Amino acid sequence: MTTRAILPTLERARAALTARGVDIFRVEAAEIALAKRVRSHLMDAGVSVQFAPEPNVRFIVRAQSSDFPGAGAKQLYDKVRDEVAANARAQGFEEVAEHPREVRDPGDASRVLDVWYELTFAKPVRDADSWLEDIGWAMNVSKCIGY
């Protein structure tokens, strides 16, 4: 059985998530981004199920430059790796990307308020049962490494 047979459509995955009580933040062409409730608001949880090229569960963890004045990009990526990578690997997740994200002032887009140094971890969906467990684990990972 291939992974495509396990999760052939976004609709089936969406139904399985909803049945488990998982909030969905947005659905795009090949991705379901999950939500986290903050009081009465839904916020992006930094966890998603992606379907192309192959189904996988992903999560993003960051270190914010404002939390570590004077630290460079390499140091901040390393802080995230030191905090998350070993546990992620033990769960079958691997680092797949690093990405700086500028946080801009909503009133003045030319002003950068902070830079987040994000690492993305992913795990292929291998069977019909484990992907929901993987989502539960990823939802519980702290998404921001602080001092």
Chimera marker file (.cmm) of the C-alpha trace (Angstrom):
<marker_set name="trace">
<marker id="1" x="0.000" y="0.000" z="0.000" r="1" g="1" b="0" radius="0.5"/>
<marker id="2" x="1.416" y="3.406" z="-0.928" r="1" g="1" b="0" radius="0.5"/>
<marker id="3" x="1.060" y="6.610" z="1.068" r="1" g="1" b="0" radius="0.5"/>
<marker id="4" x="-1.157" y="8.011" z="-1.668" r="1" g="1" b="0" radius="0.5"/>
<marker id="5" x="-3.672" y="5.229" z="-0.905" r="1" g="1" b="0" radius="0.5"/>
<marker id="6" x="-3.629" y="6.210" z="2.790" r="1" g="1" b="0" radius="0.5"/>
<marker id="7" x="-4.383" y="9.909" z="2.252" r="1" g="1" b="0" radius="0.5"/>
<marker id="8" x="-5.708" y="10.212" z="-1.284" r="1" g="1" b="0" radius="0.5"/>
<marker id="9" x="-7.385" y="13.568" z="-0.804" r="1" g="1" b="0" radius="0.5"/>
<marker id="10" x="-7.342" y="16.663" z="1.313" r="1" g="1" b="0" radius="0.5"/>
<marker id="11" x="-11.007" y="16.040" z="2.041" r="1" g="1" b="0" radius="0.5"/>
<marker id="12" x="-10.363" y="12.700" z="3.778" r="1" g="1" b="0" radius="0.5"/>
<marker id="13" x="-7.550" y="14.152" z="5.872" r="1" g="1" b="0" radius="0.5"/>
<marker id="14" x="-9.665" y="17.181" z="6.737" r="1" g="1" b="0" radius="0.5"/>
<marker id="15" x="-12.516" y="14.922" z="7.840" r="1" g="1" b="0" radius="0.5"/>
<marker id="16" x="-10.178" y="12.800" z="9.981" r="1" g="1" b="0" radius="0.5"/>
<marker id="17" x="-8.726" y="15.909" z="11.650" r="1" g="1" b="0" radius="0.5"/>
<marker id="18" x="-12.156" y="17.394" z="12.298" r="1" g="1" b="0" radius="0.5"/>
<marker id="19" x="-13.378" y="14.082" z="13.747" r="1" g="1" b="0" radius="0.5"/>
<marker id="20" x="-10.444" y="14.206" z="16.192" r="1" g="1" b="0" radius="0.5"/>
<marker id="21" x="-11.322" y="17.763" z="17.224" r="1" g="1" b="0" radius="0.5"/>
<marker id="22" x="-8.253" y="19.329" z="15.573" r="1" g="1" b="0" radius="0.5"/>
<marker id="23" x="-8.847" y="22.936" z="14.509" r="1" g="1" b="0" radius="0.5"/>
<marker id="24" x="-7.936" y="23.825" z="10.927" r="1" g="1" b="0" radius="0.5"/>
<marker id="25" x="-6.411" y="27.237" z="10.226" r="1" g="1" b="0" radius="0.5"/>
<marker id="26" x="-6.513" y="27.114" z="6.414" r="1" g="1" b="0" radius="0.5"/>
<marker id="27" x="-6.670" y="24.684" z="3.520" r="1" g="1" b="0" radius="0.5"/>
<marker id="28" x="-4.709" y="25.381" z="0.363" r="1" g="1" b="0" radius="0.5"/>
<marker id="29" x="-4.115" y="23.382" z="-2.810" r="1" g="1" b="0" radius="0.5"/>
<marker id="30" x="-1.830" y="20.751" z="-1.241" r="1" g="1" b="0" radius="0.5"/>
<marker id="31" x="-1.723" y="21.684" z="2.447" r="1" g="1" b="0" radius="0.5"/>
<marker id="32" x="-3.844" y="21.719" z="5.575" r="1" g="1" b="0" radius="0.5"/>
<marker id="33" x="-2.447" y="24.183" z="8.125" r="1" g="1" b="0" radius="0.5"/>
<marker id="34" x="-3.570" y="23.473" z="11.665" r="1" g="1" b="0" radius="0.5"/>
<marker id="35" x="-4.739" y="26.001" z="14.233" r="1" g="1" b="0" radius="0.5"/>
<marker id="36" x="-4.180" y="26.573" z="17.907" r="1" g="1" b="0" radius="0.5"/>
<marker id="37" x="-6.777" y="28.316" z="20.032" r="1" g="1" b="0" radius="0.5"/>
<marker id="38" x="-5.622" y="31.411" z="21.889" r="1" g="1" b="0" radius="0.5"/>
<marker id="39" x="-8.579" y="32.478" z="23.986" r="1" g="1" b="0" radius="0.5"/>
<marker id="40" x="-11.355" y="32.832" z="21.412" r="1" g="1" b="0" radius="0.5"/>
<marker id="41" x="-9.053" y="33.232" z="18.397" r="1" g="1" b="0" radius="0.5"/>
<marker id="42" x="-7.612" y="30.665" z="16.013" r="1" g="1" b="0" radius="0.5"/>
<marker id="43" x="-3.893" y="31.149" z="15.334" r="1" g="1" b="0" radius="0.5"/>
<marker id="44" x="-1.552" y="29.296" z="12.984" r="1" g="1" b="0" radius="0.5"/>
<marker id="45" x="-0.115" y="26.408" z="15.027" r="1" g="1" b="0" radius="0.5"/>
<marker id="46" x="3.005" y="26.009" z="12.887" r="1" g="1" b="0" radius="0.5"/>
<marker id="47" x="1.933" y="22.435" z="12.051" r="1" g="1" b="0" radius="0.5"/>
<marker id="48" x="0.644" y="21.237" z="8.699" r="1" g="1" b="0" radius="0.5"/>
<marker id="49" x="-0.120" y="18.199" z="6.596" r="1" g="1" b="0" radius="0.5"/>
<marker id="50" x="1.283" y="18.523" z="3.086" r="1" g="1" b="0" radius="0.5"/>
<marker id="51" x="0.259" y="16.324" z="0.177" r="1" g="1" b="0" radius="0.5"/>
<marker id="52" x="2.751" y="17.167" z="-2.574" r="1" g="1" b="0" radius="0.5"/>
<marker id="53" x="4.991" y="15.673" z="-3.665" r="1" g="1" b="0" radius="0.5"/>
<marker id="54" x="4.292" y="13.017" z="-0.978" r="1" g="1" b="0" radius="0.5"/>
<marker id="55" x="2.118" y="13.243" z="2.163" r="1" g="1" b="0" radius="0.5"/>
<marker id="56" x="4.035" y="14.454" z="5.202" r="1" g="1" b="0" radius="0.5"/>
<marker id="57" x="3.510" y="16.121" z="8.564" r="1" g="1" b="0" radius="0.5"/>
<marker id="58" x="5.506" y="19.334" z="9.099" r="1" g="1" b="0" radius="0.5"/>
<marker id="59" x="6.166" y="21.748" z="11.902" r="1" g="1" b="0" radius="0.5"/>
<marker id="60" x="8.144" y="24.981" z="12.206" r="1" g="1" b="0" radius="0.5"/>
<marker id="61" x="10.147" y="26.156" z="15.223" r="1" g="1" b="0" radius="0.5"/>
<marker id="62" x="11.848" y="29.544" z="15.497" r="1" g="1" b="0" radius="0.5"/>
<marker id="63" x="14.258" y="31.644" z="17.497" r="1" g="1" b="0" radius="0.5"/>
<marker id="64" x="13.567" y="35.384" z="17.396" r="1" g="1" b="0" radius="0.5"/>
<marker id="65" x="16.477" y="37.793" z="17.052" r="1" g="1" b="0" radius="0.5"/>
<marker id="66" x="14.844" y="40.138" z="19.570" r="1" g="1" b="0" radius="0.5"/>
<marker id="67" x="15.192" y="37.435" z="22.235" r="1" g="1" b="0" radius="0.5"/>
<marker id="68" x="18.941" y="37.068" z="21.588" r="1" g="1" b="0" radius="0.5"/>
<marker id="69" x="20.444" y="40.529" z="20.905" r="1" g="1" b="0" radius="0.5"/>
<marker id="70" x="23.735" y="40.304" z="19.050" r="1" g="1" b="0" radius="0.5"/>
<marker id="71" x="23.304" y="36.659" z="18.005" r="1" g="1" b="0" radius="0.5"/>
<marker id="72" x="23.737" y="35.886" z="14.318" r="1" g="1" b="0" radius="0.5"/>
<marker id="73" x="21.635" y="33.701" z="12.077" r="1" g="1" b="0" radius="0.5"/>
<marker id="74" x="23.835" y="30.613" z="12.544" r="1" g="1" b="0" radius="0.5"/>
<marker id="75" x="23.666" y="30.916" z="16.336" r="1" g="1" b="0" radius="0.5"/>
<marker id="76" x="19.884" y="31.244" z="16.259" r="1" g="1" b="0" radius="0.5"/>
<marker id="77" x="19.390" y="28.266" z="13.931" r="1" g="1" b="0" radius="0.5"/>
<marker id="78" x="21.726" y="26.292" z="16.204" r="1" g="1" b="0" radius="0.5"/>
<marker id="79" x="19.636" y="27.253" z="19.260" r="1" g="1" b="0" radius="0.5"/>
<marker id="80" x="16.566" y="25.771" z="17.588" r="1" g="1" b="0" radius="0.5"/>
<marker id="81" x="18.496" y="22.651" z="16.563" r="1" g="1" b="0" radius="0.5"/>
<marker id="82" x="19.864" y="22.207" z="20.088" r="1" g="1" b="0" radius="0.5"/>
<marker id="83" x="16.363" y="22.418" z="21.574" r="1" g="1" b="0" radius="0.5"/>
<marker id="84" x="14.354" y="20.431" z="19.038" r="1" g="1" b="0" radius="0.5"/>
<marker id="85" x="16.347" y="18.337" z="16.565" r="1" g="1" b="0" radius="0.5"/>
<marker id="86" x="17.185" y="15.311" z="18.749" r="1" g="1" b="0" radius="0.5"/>
<marker id="87" x="13.591" y="14.860" z="19.938" r="1" g="1" b="0" radius="0.5"/>
<marker id="88" x="12.283" y="15.439" z="16.417" r="1" g="1" b="0" radius="0.5"/>
<marker id="89" x="14.645" y="12.792" z="14.991" r="1" g="1" b="0" radius="0.5"/>
<marker id="90" x="13.594" y="10.354" z="17.732" r="1" g="1" b="0" radius="0.5"/>
<marker id="91" x="10.002" y="10.801" z="16.478" r="1" g="1" b="0" radius="0.5"/>
<marker id="92" x="11.033" y="10.294" z="12.837" r="1" g="1" b="0" radius="0.5"/>
<marker id="93" x="11.085" y="13.972" z="11.801" r="1" g="1" b="0" radius="0.5"/>
<marker id="94" x="14.005" y="15.426" z="9.860" r="1" g="1" b="0" radius="0.5"/>
<marker id="95" x="14.999" y="19.026" z="9.272" r="1" g="1" b="0" radius="0.5"/>
<marker id="96" x="14.047" y="19.989" z="5.717" r="1" g="1" b="0" radius="0.5"/>
<marker id="97" x="14.486" y="23.780" z="5.581" r="1" g="1" b="0" radius="0.5"/>
<marker id="98" x="15.808" y="26.843" z="7.322" r="1" g="1" b="0" radius="0.5"/>
<marker id="99" x="14.301" y="30.213" z="6.577" r="1" g="1" b="0" radius="0.5"/>
<marker id="100" x="14.626" y="33.735" z="7.989" r="1" g="1" b="0" radius="0.5"/>
<marker id="101" x="11.302" y="35.559" z="8.243" r="1" g="1" b="0" radius="0.5"/>
<marker id="102" x="11.209" y="39.318" z="8.617" r="1" g="1" b="0" radius="0.5"/>
<marker id="103" x="8.445" y="40.629" z="10.850" r="1" g="1" b="0" radius="0.5"/>
<marker id="104" x="7.508" y="44.047" z="9.524" r="1" g="1" b="0" radius="0.5"/>
<marker id="105" x="5.705" y="46.946" z="11.160" r="1" g="1" b="0" radius="0.5"/>
<marker id="106" x="2.065" y="46.810" z="9.977" r="1" g="1" b="0" radius="0.5"/>
<marker id="107" x="1.982" y="50.618" z="9.904" r="1" g="1" b="0" radius="0.5"/>
<marker id="108" x="5.293" y="51.017" z="8.039" r="1" g="1" b="0" radius="0.5"/>
<marker id="109" x="6.271" y="48.055" z="5.865" r="1" g="1" b="0" radius="0.5"/>
<marker id="110" x="9.775" y="49.460" z="5.370" r="1" g="1" b="0" radius="0.5"/>
<marker id="111" x="10.520" y="48.929" z="9.089" r="1" g="1" b="0" radius="0.5"/>
<marker id="112" x="11.648" y="45.471" z="10.215" r="1" g="1" b="0" radius="0.5"/>
<marker id="113" x="10.573" y="44.820" z="13.821" r="1" g="1" b="0" radius="0.5"/>
<marker id="114" x="12.226" y="41.427" z="14.238" r="1" g="1" b="0" radius="0.5"/>
<marker id="115" x="13.667" y="38.503" z="12.304" r="1" g="1" b="0" radius="0.5"/>
<marker id="116" x="12.578" y="34.964" z="13.074" r="1" g="1" b="0" radius="0.5"/>
<marker id="117" x="15.007" y="32.174" z="12.237" r="1" g="1" b="0" radius="0.5"/>
<marker id="118" x="12.776" y="29.215" z="11.425" r="1" g="1" b="0" radius="0.5"/>
<marker id="119" x="13.561" y="25.543" z="10.952" r="1" g="1" b="0" radius="0.5"/>
<marker id="120" x="11.048" y="23.238" z="9.302" r="1" g="1" b="0" radius="0.5"/>
<marker id="121" x="10.907" y="19.563" z="10.275" r="1" g="1" b="0" radius="0.5"/>
<marker id="122" x="8.973" y="16.947" z="8.288" r="1" g="1" b="0" radius="0.5"/>
<marker id="123" x="8.018" y="13.296" z="8.550" r="1" g="1" b="0" radius="0.5"/>
<marker id="124" x="6.592" y="11.248" z="5.680" r="1" g="1" b="0" radius="0.5"/>
<marker id="125" x="3.173" y="9.727" z="6.244" r="1" g="1" b="0" radius="0.5"/>
<marker id="126" x="3.854" y="5.983" z="6.254" r="1" g="1" b="0" radius="0.5"/>
<marker id="127" x="0.584" y="4.446" z="7.461" r="1" g="1" b="0" radius="0.5"/>
<marker id="128" x="-3.031" y="5.275" z="8.099" r="1" g="1" b="0" radius="0.5"/>
<marker id="129" x="-2.744" y="5.483" z="11.889" r="1" g="1" b="0" radius="0.5"/>
<marker id="130" x="0.520" y="7.206" z="12.747" r="1" g="1" b="0" radius="0.5"/>
<marker id="131" x="0.045" y="10.523" z="10.931" r="1" g="1" b="0" radius="0.5"/>
<marker id="132" x="-2.601" y="11.648" z="13.421" r="1" g="1" b="0" radius="0.5"/>
<marker id="133" x="-0.274" y="10.699" z="16.286" r="1" g="1" b="0" radius="0.5"/>
<marker id="134" x="2.532" y="12.640" z="14.565" r="1" g="1" b="0" radius="0.5"/>
<marker id="135" x="0.296" y="15.692" z="14.392" r="1" g="1" b="0" radius="0.5"/>
<marker id="136" x="-0.482" y="15.393" z="18.111" r="1" g="1" b="0" radius="0.5"/>
<marker id="137" x="3.223" y="15.211" z="18.924" r="1" g="1" b="0" radius="0.5"/>
<marker id="138" x="4.101" y="18.153" z="16.641" r="1" g="1" b="0" radius="0.5"/>
<marker id="139" x="1.308" y="20.299" z="18.106" r="1" g="1" b="0" radius="0.5"/>
<marker id="140" x="2.930" y="19.909" z="21.543" r="1" g="1" b="0" radius="0.5"/>
<marker id="141" x="6.396" y="21.062" z="20.445" r="1" g="1" b="0" radius="0.5"/>
<marker id="142" x="7.193" y="24.600" z="21.616" r="1" g="1" b="0" radius="0.5"/>
<marker id="143" x="7.309" y="26.683" z="18.447" r="1" g="1" b="0" radius="0.5"/>
<marker id="144" x="9.471" y="29.510" z="19.802" r="1" g="1" b="0" radius="0.5"/>
<marker id="145" x="12.805" y="28.972" z="21.524" r="1" g="1" b="0" radius="0.5"/>
<marker id="146" x="13.349" y="31.670" z="24.146" r="1" g="1" b="0" radius="0.5"/>
<marker id="147" x="16.178" y="32.563" z="26.471" r="1" g="1" b="0" radius="0.5"/>
<link id1="1" id2="2" r="1" g="1" b="0" radius="0.2"/>
<link id1="2" id2="3" r="1" g="1" b="0" radius="0.2"/>
<link id1="3" id2="4" r="1" g="1" b="0" radius="0.2"/>
<link id1="4" id2="5" r="1" g="1" b="0" radius="0.2"/>
<link id1="5" id2="6" r="1" g="1" b="0" radius="0.2"/>
<link id1="6" id2="7" r="1" g="1" b="0" radius="0.2"/>
<link id1="7" id2="8" r="1" g="1" b="0" radius="0.2"/>
<link id1="8" id2="9" r="1" g="1" b="0" radius="0.2"/>
<link id1="9" id2="10" r="1" g="1" b="0" radius="0.2"/>
<link id1="10" id2="11" r="1" g="1" b="0" radius="0.2"/>
<link id1="11" id2="12" r="1" g="1" b="0" radius="0.2"/>
<link id1="12" id2="13" r="1" g="1" b="0" radius="0.2"/>
<link id1="13" id2="14" r="1" g="1" b="0" radius="0.2"/>
<link id1="14" id2="15" r="1" g="1" b="0" radius="0.2"/>
<link id1="15" id2="16" r="1" g="1" b="0" radius="0.2"/>
<link id1="16" id2="17" r="1" g="1" b="0" radius="0.2"/>
<link id1="17" id2="18" r="1" g="1" b="0" radius="0.2"/>
<link id1="18" id2="19" r="1" g="1" b="0" radius="0.2"/>
<link id1="19" id2="20" r="1" g="1" b="0" radius="0.2"/>
<link id1="20" id2="21" r="1" g="1" b="0" radius="0.2"/>
<link id1="21" id2="22" r="1" g="1" b="0" radius="0.2"/>
<link id1="22" id2="23" r="1" g="1" b="0" radius="0.2"/>
<link id1="23" id2="24" r="1" g="1" b="0" radius="0.2"/>
<link id1="24" id2="25" r="1" g="1" b="0" radius="0.2"/>
<link id1="25" id2="26" r="1" g="1" b="0" radius="0.2"/>
<link id1="26" id2="27" r="1" g="1" b="0" radius="0.2"/>
<link id1="27" id2="28" r="1" g="1" b="0" radius="0.2"/>
<link id1="28" id2="29" r="1" g="1" b="0" radius="0.2"/>
<link id1="29" id2="30" r="1" g="1" b="0" radius="0.2"/>
<link id1="30" id2="31" r="1" g="1" b="0" radius="0.2"/>
<link id1="31" id2="32" r="1" g="1" b="0" radius="0.2"/>
<link id1="32" id2="33" r="1" g="1" b="0" radius="0.2"/>
<link id1="33" id2="34" r="1" g="1" b="0" radius="0.2"/>
<link id1="34" id2="35" r="1" g="1" b="0" radius="0.2"/>
<link id1="35" id2="36" r="1" g="1" b="0" radius="0.2"/>
<link id1="36" id2="37" r="1" g="1" b="0" radius="0.2"/>
<link id1="37" id2="38" r="1" g="1" b="0" radius="0.2"/>
<link id1="38" id2="39" r="1" g="1" b="0" radius="0.2"/>
<link id1="39" id2="40" r="1" g="1" b="0" radius="0.2"/>
<link id1="40" id2="41" r="1" g="1" b="0" radius="0.2"/>
<link id1="41" id2="42" r="1" g="1" b="0" radius="0.2"/>
<link id1="42" id2="43" r="1" g="1" b="0" radius="0.2"/>
<link id1="43" id2="44" r="1" g="1" b="0" radius="0.2"/>
<link id1="44" id2="45" r="1" g="1" b="0" radius="0.2"/>
<link id1="45" id2="46" r="1" g="1" b="0" radius="0.2"/>
<link id1="46" id2="47" r="1" g="1" b="0" radius="0.2"/>
<link id1="47" id2="48" r="1" g="1" b="0" radius="0.2"/>
<link id1="48" id2="49" r="1" g="1" b="0" radius="0.2"/>
<link id1="49" id2="50" r="1" g="1" b="0" radius="0.2"/>
<link id1="50" id2="51" r="1" g="1" b="0" radius="0.2"/>
<link id1="51" id2="52" r="1" g="1" b="0" radius="0.2"/>
<link id1="52" id2="53" r="1" g="1" b="0" radius="0.2"/>
<link id1="53" id2="54" r="1" g="1" b="0" radius="0.2"/>
<link id1="54" id2="55" r="1" g="1" b="0" radius="0.2"/>
<link id1="55" id2="56" r="1" g="1" b="0" radius="0.2"/>
<link id1="56" id2="57" r="1" g="1" b="0" radius="0.2"/>
<link id1="57" id2="58" r="1" g="1" b="0" radius="0.2"/>
<link id1="58" id2="59" r="1" g="1" b="0" radius="0.2"/>
<link id1="59" id2="60" r="1" g="1" b="0" radius="0.2"/>
<link id1="60" id2="61" r="1" g="1" b="0" radius="0.2"/>
<link id1="61" id2="62" r="1" g="1" b="0" radius="0.2"/>
<link id1="62" id2="63" r="1" g="1" b="0" radius="0.2"/>
<link id1="63" id2="64" r="1" g="1" b="0" radius="0.2"/>
<link id1="64" id2="65" r="1" g="1" b="0" radius="0.2"/>
<link id1="65" id2="66" r="1" g="1" b="0" radius="0.2"/>
<link id1="66" id2="67" r="1" g="1" b="0" radius="0.2"/>
<link id1="67" id2="68" r="1" g="1" b="0" radius="0.2"/>
<link id1="68" id2="69" r="1" g="1" b="0" radius="0.2"/>
<link id1="69" id2="70" r="1" g="1" b="0" radius="0.2"/>
<link id1="70" id2="71" r="1" g="1" b="0" radius="0.2"/>
<link id1="71" id2="72" r="1" g="1" b="0" radius="0.2"/>
<link id1="72" id2="73" r="1" g="1" b="0" radius="0.2"/>
<link id1="73" id2="74" r="1" g="1" b="0" radius="0.2"/>
<link id1="74" id2="75" r="1" g="1" b="0" radius="0.2"/>
<link id1="75" id2="76" r="1" g="1" b="0" radius="0.2"/>
<link id1="76" id2="77" r="1" g="1" b="0" radius="0.2"/>
<link id1="77" id2="78" r="1" g="1" b="0" radius="0.2"/>
<link id1="78" id2="79" r="1" g="1" b="0" radius="0.2"/>
<link id1="79" id2="80" r="1" g="1" b="0" radius="0.2"/>
<link id1="80" id2="81" r="1" g="1" b="0" radius="0.2"/>
<link id1="81" id2="82" r="1" g="1" b="0" radius="0.2"/>
<link id1="82" id2="83" r="1" g="1" b="0" radius="0.2"/>
<link id1="83" id2="84" r="1" g="1" b="0" radius="0.2"/>
<link id1="84" id2="85" r="1" g="1" b="0" radius="0.2"/>
<link id1="85" id2="86" r="1" g="1" b="0" radius="0.2"/>
<link id1="86" id2="87" r="1" g="1" b="0" radius="0.2"/>
<link id1="87" id2="88" r="1" g="1" b="0" radius="0.2"/>
<link id1="88" id2="89" r="1" g="1" b="0" radius="0.2"/>
<link id1="89" id2="90" r="1" g="1" b="0" radius="0.2"/>
<link id1="90" id2="91" r="1" g="1" b="0" radius="0.2"/>
<link id1="91" id2="92" r="1" g="1" b="0" radius="0.2"/>
<link id1="92" id2="93" r="1" g="1" b="0" radius="0.2"/>
<link id1="93" id2="94" r="1" g="1" b="0" radius="0.2"/>
<link id1="94" id2="95" r="1" g="1" b="0" radius="0.2"/>
<link id1="95" id2="96" r="1" g="1" b="0" radius="0.2"/>
<link id1="96" id2="97" r="1" g="1" b="0" radius="0.2"/>
<link id1="97" id2="98" r="1" g="1" b="0" radius="0.2"/>
<link id1="98" id2="99" r="1" g="1" b="0" radius="0.2"/>
<link id1="99" id2="100" r="1" g="1" b="0" radius="0.2"/>
<link id1="100" id2="101" r="1" g="1" b="0" radius="0.2"/>
<link id1="101" id2="102" r="1" g="1" b="0" radius="0.2"/>
<link id1="102" id2="103" r="1" g="1" b="0" radius="0.2"/>
<link id1="103" id2="104" r="1" g="1" b="0" radius="0.2"/>
<link id1="104" id2="105" r="1" g="1" b="0" radius="0.2"/>
<link id1="105" id2="106" r="1" g="1" b="0" radius="0.2"/>
<link id1="106" id2="107" r="1" g="1" b="0" radius="0.2"/>
<link id1="107" id2="108" r="1" g="1" b="0" radius="0.2"/>
<link id1="108" id2="109" r="1" g="1" b="0" radius="0.2"/>
<link id1="109" id2="110" r="1" g="1" b="0" radius="0.2"/>
<link id1="110" id2="111" r="1" g="1" b="0" radius="0.2"/>
<link id1="111" id2="112" r="1" g="1" b="0" radius="0.2"/>
<link id1="112" id2="113" r="1" g="1" b="0" radius="0.2"/>
<link id1="113" id2="114" r="1" g="1" b="0" radius="0.2"/>
<link id1="114" id2="115" r="1" g="1" b="0" radius="0.2"/>
<link id1="115" id2="116" r="1" g="1" b="0" radius="0.2"/>
<link id1="116" id2="117" r="1" g="1" b="0" radius="0.2"/>
<link id1="117" id2="118" r="1" g="1" b="0" radius="0.2"/>
<link id1="118" id2="119" r="1" g="1" b="0" radius="0.2"/>
<link id1="119" id2="120" r="1" g="1" b="0" radius="0.2"/>
<link id1="120" id2="121" r="1" g="1" b="0" radius="0.2"/>
<link id1="121" id2="122" r="1" g="1" b="0" radius="0.2"/>
<link id1="122" id2="123" r="1" g="1" b="0" radius="0.2"/>
<link id1="123" id2="124" r="1" g="1" b="0" radius="0.2"/>
<link id1="124" id2="125" r="1" g="1" b="0" radius="0.2"/>
<link id1="125" id2="126" r="1" g="1" b="0" radius="0.2"/>
<link id1="126" id2="127" r="1" g="1" b="0" radius="0.2"/>
<link id1="127" id2="128" r="1" g="1" b="0" radius="0.2"/>
<link id1="128" id2="129" r="1" g="1" b="0" radius="0.2"/>
<link id1="129" id2="130" r="1" g="1" b="0" radius="0.2"/>
<link id1="130" id2="131" r="1" g="1" b="0" radius="0.2"/>
<link id1="131" id2="132" r="1" g="1" b="0" radius="0.2"/>
<link id1="132" id2="133" r="1" g="1" b="0" radius="0.2"/>
<link id1="133" id2="134" r="1" g="1" b="0" radius="0.2"/>
<link id1="134" id2="135" r="1" g="1" b="0" radius="0.2"/>
<link id1="135" id2="136" r="1" g="1" b="0" radius="0.2"/>
<link id1="136" id2="137" r="1" g="1" b="0" radius="0.2"/>
<link id1="137" id2="138" r="1" g="1" b="0" radius="0.2"/>
<link id1="138" id2="139" r="1" g="1" b="0" radius="0.2"/>
<link id1="139" id2="140" r="1" g="1" b="0" radius="0.2"/>
<link id1="140" id2="141" r="1" g="1" b="0" radius="0.2"/>
<link id1="141" id2="142" r="1" g="1" b="0" radius="0.2"/>
<link id1="142" id2="143" r="1" g="1" b="0" radius="0.2"/>
<link id1="143" id2="144" r="1" g="1" b="0" radius="0.2"/>
<link id1="144" id2="145" r="1" g="1" b="0" radius="0.2"/>
<link id1="145" id2="146" r="1" g="1" b="0" radius="0.2"/>
<link id1="146" id2="147" r="1" g="1" b="0" radius="0.2"/>
</marker_set>
